[in-house]
């Protein structure tokens, strides 16, 4: 029995470290380039450490053209969206492609939606991963505690702006950082205002699906729903504590499952937390759930099969 237990443990470890199925040439080769867009306090890469840990290489390995956008680590959805729009145009100019497939995590979800809404002719598909599409209870709690114009807001804003600025500096980005604008975008009220101007793919019911296609753009979403997933991950305990803001609502630690819905909902209950959704921290994710790298590969193949 001990030998079997050791063998089983080794097998599970191997599956977690080597999450990819047998390499298949062209499996992830979408018609249009894929552009990955980070969330709040995110980056493209800092030295050898990628925000999309292991995901970019896995997609490229089997044929995908993948570009990683760098937008403000902390700013409003609209500001980040305009920055992304400029980047998308650069990608199209460099590749000669007519459109891109946008995949955004967390605040990256509304950010990519902005581009698809204002320039649908440049976008083939939008995929929101753990996207804050109807706001976050965490942002609501913070904004409820830190009122606009108060000293507490100034202090908190200064701290977060400093952190965002450090991330931007280390990743080689010179974008302005305005954390209070990011906070307002991520509240329920801020998201509702944004959705009124950019409604494509947003469910009209509390926890349903949105239009699968709008103005020629296909919309998809998926998310996790388990804040604590790996004892070795130092972020899991804080996420579990923060998840109490949702008062029992299914969530990934930072975003409610229903809020993550956009267009075609692939799943909203993966046993992953908010950082697991981008294979963070350093791949310390749930060993008993489909590895997030595999989820991105599967989705690239989904887009490929749709001719996107």
Secondary structure by P-SEA (a helix, b strand, c coil): caaaaaaaaaaaaaaaaccccccccccccccbbbbbbbcccccccccccccccaaaaaaaccccbbbbbbccccccaaaaaaaaaaaaaaaaaaccccbbbbbbccaaaaaaaaaaaaccccccbbbbccccccccaaaaaaaaacccccaaaaaaaaaaaaaaaaaaaaacccccccaaaaaaaacaaaaaaaaaacccccccccccccccccccbbbbbbbbccccccccccaaaaaaaaaccccccccccccccccccccccccccccccccccccccccccccccccaaaaaaaaaaaaaaacc
